[in-house]
Amino acid sequence: MLTPDLLQHADRLKGETLRALADAAGDRANRMIRRAAGVEFDATKQRLDTVTLDALIDAARKAGLEEKREKLLSGGIVNPTEGRPALHMAYRQGARISGSQEAELVERTQAQTRAFAEQVRSGAYAPSGKPIERVVNIGIGGSDLGPRLIADALADHTGSGPQMRFVASLDPSDLQHAVAGADPETVLFIVASKSFSTQETLMSGEAARDWLAGKIGPERAGAHFAAASAAPDKARAFGIDPDRVFDFPDWVGGRYSVWSAVGLALEIGQGPDLFADFRAGARDMDSHFAVAPLEDNLPVLKGLVDVWNRAALGYPSRCVAAYSARLGKLADYFQQLEMESLGKSVTIAGHPGPTPGGALVWGGSGTEIQHSFFQWLHQGKDVVPVDFIGIARHFASDNPRERALAANMAAQGAALLDGRRIDPAVEPALASHKSMPGGRPSATILLDDLTPRTLGALIALQEHKVFVESVMYDINPFDQWGVELGKVLTKGILDGDISEYDASTKALLARTGLIGD
Ligand code: F6P
């Protein structure tokens, strides 16, 4: 919770320049740079001092963060509106549930997906007599963004294996592009859906089945389908062979599910061993989060900084700037993870929340974004904290382009912090146009290098920092009731039952012919 004491700190610090805070002597730098699991978090460009940081940590303790962390990791009911634990960490052996039924289920399902991935990769599973050369993941939200991100992020670590493609959009073009150029007899579709009731995924799955049946005959098409779902009965009812329905429990949230059978396309395309390394990196971060004192805890520091910027300093959004071509999809992934977890306005008890909840998260990859929206960040009226995510190896690389990439990222953080004042006496006409206010906070997150393990650690860091924020906001980060209404209204439109809909929507649907007059 944000106490009046913390808000007084905010008022005090608003009077300081970021430059003065960043240049301050003493142990500020030591306190605001943390390393764990191959990831370094540097908060020294934040509008924060050690006094305020201690107050935030004290507030976290008073909010019961340590007890709630234990409850999360040991399988307590941390998602009360659905009556579930949140044990996605179990899929990287990062939870404290050894010997439990949950642990056995995880072990079983992981063995099943590994075995199937090895059969596909070795050619032992070749339903039409030819080895699978392309795996197409059909899914959306958490059943798409995680696999899509990891496939791209670890592309440089991916040896031989089936190509991976992803279909999330209902637009027929998405499926067409995913199968373009493929020999239909060498394609394997994975229908990834926790609920196995998501309209987009089911319609695209049916379209894929129709496409393949048209190519190789309906009697053979079915063997080219697998499923990853927490509703295995529905997957089997869809027509997928039970031997290729890979289940996971409902206590793995969609946006937290890449570690589970939802990662099957990755185990096939990149290999089970690489996927195991990815999980191992997350386990490294889990272990740190579980035992490090709050003062030395990287996810805690990151979560408190984001709470401070959002709820104390009042910045409504945060920009994720990944300075790595392979992390171009990171902002999209973080966007769902954070905004679907923290975009809530009532507390766990169901009362109006006194704090704003999580920030709007957006971003892209650098240096490209310096040539699109950084003008707005530097001279616009809104202050948006930026998370610069880079690769530490680039800074001392022999490759001049990697060094330039690192230099650009460091320069942008310095420019946002310091700004620039042009003396009107020197350039009377353009001084105000060329001046930049500065005083804009940023954080720097460095992966030692981009590897399966550091990527796993980064994503686990993000998951745990979201949990820290949820404790400070006293909200449930694991449900998502806000997405239900849109699904109901879509069904009404497609069923033609819009009598209760607003006039604007009715007119739109009539004018465009979706629904007749
Ligand atoms: O957006 C709502 C949501 O339920 C997400 O939480 C989820 O990741 C996505 O839709 C897909 O759901 P499913 O995996 O059940 O198809």
Residues whose N, C-alpha, C, O or C-beta is under 5 A from the ligand:
A	BS01	F6P	I140 G141 G142 S143 A192 S193 K194 S195 F196 T198 G254 R255 Q480 V483
